[in-house]
């Protein structure tokens, strides 16, 4: 148990802030979609690791610092304050795969994979969604057939973020087709360079291939790569979704406040705050961003206590994507035609169109809220 004084936390925050002021990349993350994207993210992750800022609350035996959750949260707060790169091909490794392995992986799996994630050597992607099983994850059809000491994978995954850059994937497959929907699934680690894997990038509306289709044609994966055990993948997947509420994605939530503050500063400078309607929208967006931050802290606390995701997770996510989209629209209304020249905001606006689809469509999420939170009949 970590018992930390406020003075200790303040000193830690100052140390993090000082380091970031010197080492945050001066150049922006590449806006192209070639190998330079991976090179940039790998270099930035490696720089954090060498500076002692990778895996702050991960165990020392796996390359982390073994510090407290509060210190990990402070680090993400300072990352956002410093304007450090937000998106990274390591998001799944830190937000999903690493925490899942910590909770459910074998000692051999943890010893091999966790240090590689921290050192910036092995980005991960997630192979959960399928063309007919996105919002309905339990309906997935990709097959995994046990053959000796291997599982033979056949099927298709889609919306696999940054698969073209990743070394490993967390893959959920159906290994018992006769079992009920939530049973007979297996969570396993897949080397994305194995024979039989075909990765096809999907160009998004903003011109970038953030996601991919991935086809598996009798791909042979060692049974040793199964996390937990065969046919217990739904339980492991729930651990993955629980990990998603942890600090790994906190910077994405906190970033919303920084974005709104940028818009407020610009509106002040240009005199647009004199527009009462626009000022009201900015005030509402700032309040929503602050509420989202509080919700993120609540989720982190619940996840750290080992609580499984509940319907409140769905409610928070639904609120989050709506808040993000409103901020993106605000930016275009405030900047006007200049938004076409201000590339980060334009691309941010375009990218937010997918926010209400990723991780389950917002319509499905609202149905869940209605049924499980409000008690409305199906």
C-alpha positions as CSV (number, residue, x, y, z in Angstrom):
1,X,0.0,0.0,0.0
2,X,1.3,3.5,-0.9
3,X,1.0,6.1,1.7
4,X,1.9,9.4,0.1
5,X,1.9,12.9,1.6
6,X,0.7,15.8,-0.5
7,X,4.3,17.1,-0.5
8,X,5.4,13.8,-2.1
9,X,2.8,14.1,-4.8
10,X,3.7,17.7,-5.5
11,X,7.3,16.9,-5.8
12,X,6.5,14.0,-8.2
13,X,4.3,16.4,-10.3
14,X,7.1,19.0,-10.5
15,X,9.6,16.3,-11.5
16,X,7.3,15.1,-14.3
17,X,6.6,18.6,-15.4
18,X,10.3,19.5,-15.6
19,X,11.1,16.4,-17.6
20,X,8.3,16.9,-20.1
21,X,9.3,20.6,-20.7
22,X,12.6,19.3,-21.9
23,X,11.7,16.1,-23.7
24,X,8.3,16.4,-25.3
25,X,8.9,16.2,-29.1
26,X,9.2,19.5,-30.8
27,X,7.9,18.2,-34.0
28,X,4.2,17.1,-34.3
29,X,3.2,13.4,-34.8
30,X,3.4,12.7,-38.6
31,X,0.1,13.2,-40.4
32,X,1.1,10.7,-43.2
33,X,0.4,7.0,-43.0
34,X,3.8,5.4,-43.7
35,X,6.5,3.8,-41.5
36,X,7.3,7.3,-40.1
37,X,4.2,7.0,-37.9
38,X,5.6,3.9,-36.2
39,X,9.1,5.4,-36.0
40,X,7.8,8.5,-34.3
41,X,5.7,6.6,-31.7
42,X,8.4,4.1,-31.0
43,X,11.0,6.9,-30.4
44,X,8.7,8.8,-28.1
45,X,7.8,5.7,-26.1
46,X,11.5,4.7,-25.9
47,X,12.3,8.2,-24.6
48,X,9.7,7.9,-21.9
49,X,11.1,4.5,-20.9
50,X,14.7,5.7,-20.7
51,X,13.6,8.7,-18.7
52,X,11.9,6.5,-16.1
53,X,8.3,7.5,-17.1
54,X,7.0,4.2,-18.6
55,X,4.7,2.0,-16.6
56,X,4.7,4.1,-13.5
57,X,2.2,1.9,-11.6
58,X,3.4,-1.4,-13.3
59,X,5.4,-3.8,-11.1
60,X,9.1,-3.4,-11.1
61,X,9.7,-7.0,-12.0
62,X,8.2,-6.3,-15.5
63,X,10.1,-3.0,-16.1
64,X,7.7,-0.6,-14.4
65,X,8.4,1.8,-11.5
66,X,6.0,0.2,-9.0
67,X,4.6,3.5,-7.9
68,X,1.1,4.4,-6.9
69,X,-2.0,4.9,-9.1
70,X,-2.2,8.5,-8.0
71,X,1.3,9.1,-9.4
72,X,0.3,7.4,-12.6
73,X,-2.7,9.7,-12.9
74,X,-0.5,12.7,-12.2
75,X,1.8,11.6,-15.1
76,X,-1.1,11.6,-17.5
77,X,-2.3,14.9,-16.3
78,X,1.1,16.4,-17.0
79,X,1.3,14.7,-20.4
80,X,-1.8,16.6,-21.4
81,X,-0.7,19.9,-19.9
82,X,2.6,19.7,-21.8
83,X,0.8,19.0,-25.1
84,X,2.5,15.7,-25.5
85,X,1.4,13.5,-28.5
86,X,-2.0,12.1,-27.6
87,X,-2.5,9.3,-30.2
88,X,-0.1,6.4,-30.4
89,X,0.2,3.0,-31.8
90,X,0.9,1.9,-28.2
91,X,-2.6,2.9,-26.9
92,X,-3.9,-0.7,-27.0
93,X,-0.7,-2.0,-25.4
94,X,-1.0,0.3,-22.4
95,X,-4.8,0.6,-22.3
96,X,-5.8,-3.0,-23.0
97,X,-3.1,-5.7,-23.6
98,X,-0.7,-4.9,-20.8
99,X,-3.3,-4.5,-18.0
100,X,-5.1,-7.7,-19.2
101,X,-1.8,-9.6,-19.1
102,X,-1.1,-8.3,-15.6
103,X,-4.5,-9.4,-14.4
104,X,-4.9,-12.7,-16.4
105,X,-1.7,-13.6,-18.1
106,X,0.8,-16.4,-17.2
107,X,4.1,-15.4,-15.6
108,X,5.9,-16.4,-18.8
109,X,3.5,-14.1,-20.9
110,X,4.1,-11.2,-18.5
111,X,7.8,-11.6,-18.4
112,X,8.1,-11.7,-22.2
113,X,5.6,-9.0,-23.3
114,X,5.3,-6.3,-20.6
115,X,9.0,-5.2,-20.7
116,X,8.8,-5.0,-24.5
117,X,5.7,-2.8,-24.3
118,X,7.4,-0.4,-21.9
119,X,10.6,-0.2,-23.9
120,X,8.6,0.8,-27.1
121,X,9.5,-2.4,-28.9
122,X,6.1,-4.0,-29.5
123,X,2.9,-2.0,-30.2
124,X,-0.3,-4.0,-30.1
125,X,-3.7,-3.9,-31.8
126,X,-7.1,-5.4,-30.8
127,X,-8.9,-8.0,-32.9
128,X,-12.4,-8.1,-31.3
129,X,-14.9,-6.4,-33.8
130,X,-16.1,-8.3,-36.9
131,X,-18.3,-7.2,-39.8
132,X,-21.3,-8.8,-38.2
133,X,-20.2,-8.5,-34.5
134,X,-19.1,-5.0,-33.6
135,X,-21.6,-3.8,-31.0
136,X,-22.6,-7.4,-30.4
137,X,-19.2,-8.8,-29.4
138,X,-20.6,-12.1,-28.3
139,X,-21.8,-12.8,-31.8
140,X,-18.3,-13.1,-33.3
141,X,-17.6,-15.9,-35.7
142,X,-13.8,-16.0,-36.3
143,X,-13.0,-19.7,-35.6
144,X,-10.2,-21.1,-33.5
145,X,-9.7,-24.9,-33.9
146,X,-7.4,-26.6,-31.4
147,X,-4.9,-28.8,-33.3
148,X,-2.3,-30.4,-31.1
149,X,-0.4,-27.6,-29.4
150,X,-1.7,-24.9,-31.7
151,X,-5.0,-23.1,-32.4
152,X,-5.8,-22.6,-36.1
153,X,-7.5,-19.3,-36.7
154,X,-9.8,-18.6,-39.7
155,X,-12.0,-15.5,-40.1
156,X,-12.1,-11.8,-40.4
157,X,-11.7,-8.8,-38.0
158,X,-12.4,-5.2,-38.8
159,X,-11.8,-1.7,-37.3
160,X,-8.5,-3.0,-36.0
161,X,-6.7,0.2,-35.1
162,X,-3.2,0.6,-36.4
163,X,-2.8,-3.1,-37.2
164,X,-0.5,-2.3,-40.1
165,X,2.1,-1.0,-37.5
166,X,1.7,-3.6,-34.8
167,X,3.7,-6.6,-33.8
168,X,1.1,-8.3,-31.6
169,X,-2.6,-8.5,-31.4
170,X,-5.1,-9.4,-28.7
171,X,-7.5,-11.7,-30.5
172,X,-10.9,-13.0,-29.4
173,X,-12.0,-16.2,-31.3
174,X,-14.7,-18.8,-31.0
175,X,-13.2,-22.2,-30.1
176,X,-16.4,-24.0,-29.2
177,X,-19.2,-23.4,-31.8
178,X,-21.6,-25.5,-29.8
179,X,-21.4,-23.4,-26.7
180,X,-23.7,-20.5,-25.9
181,X,-22.9,-17.1,-27.2
182,X,-20.8,-15.9,-24.2
183,X,-19.1,-19.3,-23.8
184,X,-16.7,-21.1,-26.0
185,X,-14.6,-17.9,-26.7
186,X,-10.8,-17.7,-26.3
187,X,-8.5,-14.7,-25.8
188,X,-5.1,-15.2,-27.2
189,X,-1.9,-13.3,-28.2
190,X,-1.2,-13.3,-31.9
191,X,2.0,-12.4,-33.7
192,X,0.8,-10.2,-36.5
193,X,3.6,-11.3,-38.8
194,X,2.5,-15.0,-38.8
195,X,1.8,-16.6,-42.2
196,X,-1.9,-16.4,-43.3
197,X,-2.5,-12.9,-41.8
198,X,-3.6,-10.3,-44.4
199,X,-3.8,-6.7,-43.1
200,X,-5.8,-4.2,-45.3
201,X,-5.9,-0.6,-44.1
202,X,-9.2,1.3,-44.3
203,X,-8.9,5.0,-45.3
204,X,-11.1,7.1,-43.0
205,X,-12.9,10.3,-43.9
206,X,-9.9,12.3,-42.7
207,X,-7.7,10.6,-45.2
208,X,-5.8,8.4,-42.8
209,X,-6.0,4.6,-42.4
210,X,-6.5,4.5,-38.6
211,X,-8.2,1.1,-38.9
212,X,-7.8,-2.1,-40.8
213,X,-9.5,-5.2,-41.9
214,X,-7.5,-8.2,-40.9
215,X,-8.1,-11.6,-42.5
216,X,-6.9,-14.9,-40.9
217,X,-6.4,-17.8,-43.2
218,X,-5.6,-20.9,-41.2
219,X,-3.2,-19.0,-39.0
220,X,-1.4,-21.2,-36.5
221,X,-1.0,-19.8,-33.1
222,X,0.7,-21.7,-30.2
223,X,-1.6,-22.8,-27.4
224,X,0.9,-21.2,-25.1
225,X,-0.4,-17.8,-26.4
226,X,-3.9,-18.4,-24.8
227,X,-4.5,-16.0,-21.9
228,X,-6.1,-17.7,-19.0
229,X,-7.5,-20.8,-20.6
230,X,-9.3,-22.1,-23.8
231,X,-13.1,-21.3,-23.8
232,X,-12.8,-18.7,-21.0
233,X,-12.2,-15.7,-23.3
234,X,-15.4,-13.8,-22.4
235,X,-14.2,-13.5,-18.8
236,X,-10.8,-12.3,-20.0
237,X,-12.5,-9.9,-22.4
238,X,-14.4,-8.4,-19.5
239,X,-11.0,-7.9,-17.8
240,X,-9.8,-6.1,-21.0
241,X,-12.9,-3.8,-21.0
242,X,-12.3,-3.2,-17.3
243,X,-8.7,-2.2,-18.1
244,X,-10.0,0.2,-20.7
245,X,-11.5,2.3,-17.8
246,X,-8.0,2.5,-16.2
247,X,-5.4,5.2,-16.5
248,X,-4.2,4.0,-19.9
249,X,-6.7,6.2,-21.8
250,X,-6.9,9.0,-19.3
251,X,-5.0,11.4,-21.4
252,X,-7.7,11.2,-24.1
253,X,-10.3,12.2,-21.5
254,X,-8.2,15.0,-20.0
255,X,-7.4,16.3,-23.5
256,X,-10.9,17.6,-23.9
257,X,-10.4,20.3,-21.2
258,X,-7.2,21.5,-22.9
259,X,-9.0,21.6,-26.3
260,X,-11.9,23.7,-24.9
261,X,-9.5,26.0,-23.1
262,X,-7.7,26.6,-26.4
263,X,-11.0,27.5,-28.0
264,X,-11.9,29.9,-25.2
265,X,-8.6,31.6,-25.4
266,X,-9.0,32.0,-29.2
267,X,-12.6,33.3,-28.8
268,X,-11.3,35.9,-26.2
269,X,-8.6,37.1,-28.5
270,X,-10.9,37.5,-31.5
271,X,-13.8,39.0,-29.5
272,X,-16.1,36.1,-30.3
273,X,-16.9,35.7,-26.6
274,X,-19.2,38.8,-27.0
275,X,-21.5,36.4,-28.8
276,X,-23.7,35.3,-26.0
277,X,-24.9,32.1,-27.7
278,X,-21.3,31.1,-28.5
279,X,-20.2,31.9,-25.0
280,X,-22.9,29.7,-23.6
281,X,-21.8,26.8,-25.8
282,X,-18.2,27.2,-24.7
283,X,-19.3,27.3,-21.0
284,X,-21.3,24.1,-21.5
285,X,-18.5,22.4,-23.3
286,X,-16.0,23.4,-20.5
287,X,-18.4,22.1,-17.8
288,X,-18.9,18.8,-19.8
289,X,-15.2,18.3,-20.1
290,X,-14.7,18.9,-16.4
291,X,-17.5,16.4,-15.7
292,X,-15.9,13.9,-18.1
293,X,-12.6,14.3,-16.1
294,X,-14.4,13.4,-12.9
295,X,-16.1,10.4,-14.5
296,X,-12.7,9.2,-15.7
297,X,-11.3,9.4,-12.2
298,X,-14.3,7.5,-10.9
299,X,-13.8,4.8,-13.5
300,X,-10.1,4.4,-12.7
301,X,-10.9,3.9,-9.0
302,X,-13.5,1.3,-9.8
303,X,-11.2,-0.5,-12.2
304,X,-8.3,-0.5,-9.7
305,X,-10.6,-2.2,-7.1
306,X,-11.2,-5.0,-9.6
307,X,-14.9,-4.2,-10.3
308,X,-16.3,-5.5,-13.6
309,X,-17.6,-2.9,-16.0
310,X,-21.3,-2.0,-15.3
311,X,-24.0,-0.1,-17.1
312,X,-22.5,3.2,-15.8
313,X,-19.5,2.6,-18.1
314,X,-21.8,2.7,-21.1
315,X,-23.5,5.9,-19.8
316,X,-20.1,7.5,-19.3
317,X,-18.9,6.5,-22.8
318,X,-22.1,7.8,-24.4
319,X,-21.7,11.1,-22.6
320,X,-18.0,11.3,-23.6
321,X,-18.4,10.8,-27.3
322,X,-21.2,13.4,-27.4
323,X,-19.0,15.9,-25.5
324,X,-16.1,15.2,-27.9
325,X,-18.2,15.8,-31.0
326,X,-19.6,19.1,-29.6
327,X,-16.1,20.3,-29.0
328,X,-15.2,19.5,-32.6
329,X,-18.2,21.3,-33.9
330,X,-17.4,24.3,-31.7
331,X,-13.9,24.5,-33.1
332,X,-15.2,24.8,-36.7
333,X,-17.8,27.3,-35.7
334,X,-15.2,29.5,-33.9
335,X,-12.4,29.1,-36.5
336,X,-14.7,29.3,-39.6
337,X,-12.9,28.9,-42.9
338,X,-9.5,29.0,-41.1
339,X,-10.2,25.6,-39.8
340,X,-9.4,24.3,-43.3
341,X,-5.9,25.6,-42.8
342,X,-5.5,24.5,-39.1
343,X,-5.0,20.9,-39.9
344,X,-5.2,19.4,-36.4
345,X,-8.6,20.8,-35.8
346,X,-10.0,19.8,-39.2
347,X,-8.8,16.3,-38.9
348,X,-10.0,16.2,-35.3
349,X,-13.5,17.2,-36.5
350,X,-13.5,14.5,-39.2
351,X,-12.2,11.8,-36.9
352,X,-15.0,12.5,-34.4
353,X,-17.6,11.3,-36.8
354,X,-16.5,7.8,-35.9
355,X,-16.7,8.3,-32.2
356,X,-20.3,7.3,-32.0
357,X,-19.5,4.0,-33.8
358,X,-16.2,2.9,-32.2
359,X,-16.6,0.5,-29.3
360,X,-20.2,-0.2,-30.0
361,X,-22.7,2.2,-31.7
362,X,-24.2,4.9,-29.6
363,X,-27.7,3.6,-30.5
364,X,-26.8,0.2,-28.9
365,X,-25.3,2.0,-26.0
366,X,-28.5,4.0,-25.4
367,X,-30.5,0.8,-25.5
368,X,-28.3,-0.6,-22.8
369,X,-28.7,2.5,-20.7
370,X,-32.5,2.4,-21.1
371,X,-32.8,-1.3,-20.2
372,X,-30.1,-1.7,-17.5
373,X,-30.1,1.8,-15.9
374,X,-33.6,3.2,-16.4
375,X,-35.4,-0.1,-16.4
376,X,-37.3,0.6,-19.7
377,X,-38.7,-2.6,-21.3
378,X,-36.9,-3.9,-24.4
